[in-house]
Amino acid sequence: MNGLEIREIRKELGVTQEEFARLLNVSKNSVQLWETEKRNPKHDKILLIKETYEKHTNKKLDVYSRNHLSEDRKILLNQFTASEISEYIIHNEVTFLEDKTFQFYLHKVIKEYELNKKIDQFEEAQKKF
């Protein structure tokens, strides 16, 4: 979730930065820093923003959209298989693995790869019968 998305959510809720800060139990300064992308909200605050938005608008919000990921991370997540990502990480000692959002997407890619592999194996077994 990037600063523009946070600002759009706040405006859609029809609240000021100060009111939004009160809803999230943070300072107005925190909201300003998030919206100007000088700081990023912690995971618990992202989830609270999501819950607040959904509660007041009856709309679902995908807080894990890829819009806020840097281009190199998007490329890595979109163009390579899980095994290629793992190999890249091992050989390059990727430092951005500490990023919780990146870890979330990496885990998602790996799970999807494993699921597709199991589906392929199941379909192959079905062909034999």
Legacy VTK file of the C-alpha trace (Angstrom):
# vtk DataFile Version 3.0
C-alpha trace
ASCII
DATASET POLYDATA
POINTS 129 float
0.000 0.000 0.000
1.577 3.263 -1.099
1.007 6.860 -0.058
-1.351 7.662 -2.914
-3.511 4.644 -2.057
-3.633 5.694 1.607
-4.627 9.245 0.642
-7.335 7.944 -1.726
-8.712 5.673 0.999
-8.790 8.544 3.486
-10.511 10.850 0.994
-13.047 8.175 0.056
-13.833 7.852 3.755
-14.354 11.630 3.793
-12.062 12.330 6.738
-9.180 14.686 7.387
-5.682 13.459 8.165
-6.334 14.203 11.817
-9.599 12.230 11.860
-7.985 9.357 9.962
-5.141 9.345 12.495
-7.651 9.069 15.351
-9.393 6.147 13.634
-6.046 4.350 13.351
-4.726 5.384 16.763
-1.678 7.129 15.281
-0.514 10.720 15.074
-1.514 13.086 12.283
2.192 13.267 11.479
2.254 9.500 10.823
-0.566 9.845 8.300
1.253 12.748 6.623
4.473 10.709 6.405
2.619 7.730 4.914
0.799 9.845 2.339
4.010 11.561 1.250
5.792 8.181 1.233
8.454 9.334 3.663
7.503 6.364 5.851
5.530 3.176 5.348
2.838 1.996 7.736
3.572 -1.188 9.638
1.690 -4.349 8.729
-0.771 -4.013 11.627
-1.665 -0.461 10.536
-2.136 -1.582 6.918
-4.593 -4.202 8.151
-6.339 -1.603 10.324
-6.632 0.738 7.311
-8.148 -2.164 5.360
-10.607 -3.031 8.143
-11.601 0.619 8.626
-12.135 1.117 4.897
-14.174 -2.073 4.510
-16.280 -1.310 7.595
-17.217 2.198 6.422
-17.641 1.538 2.680
-18.808 -2.092 2.442
-16.115 -2.573 -0.237
-13.254 -5.060 -0.220
-9.695 -3.773 -0.310
-6.633 -5.702 -1.528
-3.847 -4.434 0.719
-1.335 -6.661 -1.014
-1.641 -5.128 -4.442
1.634 -5.061 -6.300
1.337 -1.360 -7.143
3.716 -0.261 -4.423
6.480 -2.776 -5.159
9.575 -1.487 -6.895
10.009 -2.445 -10.541
12.808 -4.940 -9.816
10.580 -6.775 -7.341
7.644 -6.815 -9.772
9.865 -8.261 -12.489
11.221 -10.874 -10.125
7.752 -11.917 -8.994
6.090 -11.869 -12.402
8.660 -13.426 -14.704
10.321 -16.250 -12.846
9.304 -19.577 -11.379
9.716 -20.314 -7.699
12.832 -22.395 -8.308
14.426 -19.612 -10.355
13.686 -17.100 -7.597
15.164 -19.429 -4.973
18.300 -19.937 -7.050
18.657 -16.189 -7.587
18.317 -15.554 -3.860
20.900 -18.190 -2.947
23.447 -16.915 -5.462
22.925 -13.205 -4.876
22.128 -13.006 -1.165
19.161 -10.758 -1.803
18.826 -8.247 1.024
15.244 -7.196 0.369
13.967 -10.515 1.686
13.489 -8.784 5.024
10.607 -6.886 3.413
7.390 -8.503 4.732
5.383 -7.717 1.604
8.006 -9.265 -0.644
8.096 -12.334 1.588
4.309 -12.588 1.295
4.439 -12.559 -2.511
7.397 -14.910 -2.646
5.508 -17.379 -0.455
2.469 -16.987 -2.716
4.537 -17.693 -5.852
6.097 -20.768 -4.276
2.707 -22.123 -3.136
1.207 -21.523 -6.576
4.142 -23.308 -8.198
3.774 -26.275 -5.830
0.007 -26.436 -6.408
0.428 -26.368 -10.190
3.009 -29.130 -9.937
0.589 -31.290 -7.894
-2.228 -30.633 -10.377
0.041 -31.661 -13.248
1.016 -34.849 -11.399
-2.643 -35.637 -10.668
-3.636 -35.090 -14.306
-0.798 -37.347 -15.463
-1.944 -40.059 -13.055
-5.539 -39.721 -14.339
-4.357 -40.242 -17.924
-2.859 -43.605 -16.937
-6.268 -44.911 -15.819
LINES 1 130
129 0 1 2 3 4 5 6 7 8 9 10 11 12 13 14 15 16 17 18 19 20 21 22 23 24 25 26 27 28 29 30 31 32 33 34 35 36 37 38 39 40 41 42 43 44 45 46 47 48 49 50 51 52 53 54 55 56 57 58 59 60 61 62 63 64 65 66 67 68 69 70 71 72 73 74 75 76 77 78 79 80 81 82 83 84 85 86 87 88 89 90 91 92 93 94 95 96 97 98 99 100 101 102 103 104 105 106 107 108 109 110 111 112 113 114 115 116 117 118 119 120 121 122 123 124 125 126 127 128
